[in-house]
Amino acid sequence: QVTSKEGESQCKEKHVVLLSPVGKLKISGCETGLHEIKLPKMSVLPSGAESSAACEVCEGAEGMTEPLKQCTAWLHAYFCEPARTASLPVPAFHHPLLQRDSFTRQVLWTLLRDVKFGEAVSYKQLADLAGNSRAARAVGGAMRSNPIPIIIPCHRVICSSGQTGNYGGGNLMKEWLLSHEKLQKEKLA
């Protein structure tokens, strides 16, 4: 067990790789919660066949912590049966950014809580929701530092002009996620 300078015990990090329709998602976390989801960079959009590909853990399945199990179950539902995500627990988060009290944290929690599947919100609207209408730029910064993309749906934040804006996983990934949600929502309607 390693201790940090502050004397807090460091968590034992576990890693899982989830094979998804958008490529391999690298997920890390500990017993306490998720640390991060790393998105692959997409150079081409997945075709219809790939996008309905099974969503399964391809590395690290043994010894998964509860938050990692919840995360992979949630992501599996997101890609394969989106209607189920509403009834699944969101895994606990254990990333320093989400522990400290900050505007970034407030923005990310607001996004998670208020912007539902198949919806989109502008940077300015999200700034309003998070309690500071003049902080659209800061919202952009919060989106860039989001350690848990897809679950904390920063892909749903777009420019006021309707342009998708930038995305950590690349703009193709953002477009794919937005159209996936739109199609699924239409199927359910």
C-alpha angles and dihedrals in degrees: 000000000000122000125208126226091268089057094246114138113249117234123246103250120215125193130213130180116211118198104218138169088265095049134267115342112202110211126187131184147131137228089285099052151298120316100188150328114223115205123213116238108249120214095178132023114253114255123238093269094051094043091060091045117131113274107223144149108259099175134029099018092140116082095011114171120233093256090052091049090050091047095051091045090050093048091046089054091045092057100032109025107013094176087069095059091079091061097042122091115251106234119249114264123226104179118126091233090059093045099054119078106246143132088256091057091046091051093049093048091046090051092049093047103038111029108073133202111292094016128110131202132191122241088249094049090050090049087054092049091049091052105258114086093186095055102085090126091051088051088057089053091049091052091051092053096045105132095192108050121182092023090053091041104220087153087073092065111093138168119276087244090064092252111136095235124207127320135194091231090049130265094276090058091049092050091047093050092047093048091044089056093044093051093046092048091051090051090054095045 
